Amino acid sequence: MYKSIIRPFLFTKNAESAHYFAFRWIKRLFKFPGARSIAEGLYDYNAPSLVSECFGLEFKNPVGLAAGFDKDAKISDELSSFGFGFIEIGTITPKPQEGNPKPRLFRLPDDKSLINRMGFNNEGLDAAIERLKHRKSDVLIGGNIGKNKVTPNEEAVNDYLTCFNGLHPYVDYFVVNVSSPNTPNLRALQEKEPLKHILNSLQEAGKSFSDHKPILLKIAPDLSEDQLMDIVEIVNETGIAGVIATNTTISRSGLKTPSQTIEEIGAGGLSGKAVKNRSTEVISFLHKKSNGSFPIIGVGGIQTAEDAIEKLKAGASLVQVYTGFIYEGPGMVKRINKGVAQWKENGQ
C-alpha cells in the first residue's frame, strides 16, 4: 500500500512539506486505541539471532533510524512501533535555529536518493529534553549533537558540552556530528586536533555522571584514506565507543538524474542509494585498519536486506536507515530484519 498509494501521494508534495505532513498523520493515527499494537503486529520482527550487545547496550535488532528524520524527538514513541532496534534524534543544537532557506530538501527518484541542505534546523536543546522527559516507549534513543551555526569553531566544544550535559539523563548514547556539509566550516572540526579536543572534553564530562553513556563519532564519506587513518587513531586515543559511517556526501558522481537538475538543486548532502558503495568502502577500511577494535554503525543507501548484510559483512555491528525509509516505507524495516536473521541463522 505504501508504494502504490501513500508514496505517490506524498511525492506530489514538496519533499519537506511531505515529511511534516507524514509526521502529523502518524501522530493522529496513533491516538486511536490499538494503533500501536496494529503497527507492531505489521512491522515488528523478533528473533534471538537479531539481539546483540554493542558498546554496552543491548539492541533487540540491528536496524536503527538515522538522525535527521525525527530531529526534535517529536514522534520517537510512534516510530518505535515500526520495528526499529534504536532511534537517533537530532541533530540537536543548544539554541533553536531555523536552518538554511527553503527549499532545502530534494528527491532524486531515479537514484532513490535525496539531497538536503537543512542546516541543523531544530527547536533546540530544551524542547528536545521536554519531549524526552515524557516518552513512553523503551526503544533505545541516541542523541545526535552539533553546534549552532553562529558559534565559531574555536568555541564549538562548548555547544557539544551543553547538549551532552543536557541530554545525558534522557538518551542511551551520543553521536558527535562534525560531518554535515550544511553548516559552514563544520567539517573542519573533523581535523585531528579540534576533534580530539571535543571528544576528550566530552569523555571527561561523562565522568561526572553516575551512568556511562557511550559516545560515537559520525564521519563524512568524503574523507581521504589519510584522514580515515586519523579517525582510527583518534577513536583509539580518546576511548570513545565507536563510529557512525557515514553521513551524506558532497560528491555528485555516478548519478542517473540529469546534470542540469543537479545543478539547479545546488549545494547539499547526498544520501540514499548514491552513497551506498562509498559508505561500505569506508566501513570496510575502518574495520580492517582498526583490526575491529571499535564498533561501527553502517549507514548509507540501505534499502534491502542485502544492502544491510553488505554493511555487516564489511564490518558494521549495526545499521541505520533514513532515505530508504522514505522510498520503501515502514515495511522495509521488517524485511531487513527478517533477511538479516536468516543470514545469521544460516551461519553468515
Secondary structure, DSSP 8 states (H G I E B T S, - for coil): -IIIIIHHHHTTS-HHHHHHHHHHHHHHHTTSTTHHHHHHHHH----GGG-EEETTEEESSSEEE-TTSSTTSSSHHHHGGGT-SEEEEEEE-SS-B--S-S--EEEEGGGTEEEE---S-B--HHHHHHHHHT-----EEEEEE---TTS-GGGHHHHHHHHHHHHTTT-SEEEEE---TTSTTGGGGGSHHHHHHHHHHHHHHHTTSSS---EEEEE-TT--HHHHHHHHHHHHHHT--EEEE---BS--TT--S-HHHHHHH-S-EEEEGGGHHHHHHHHHHHHHHTTT-S-EEEESS--SHHHHHHHHHHT-SEEEESHHHHHH-THHHHHHHHHHHHHHHTT-
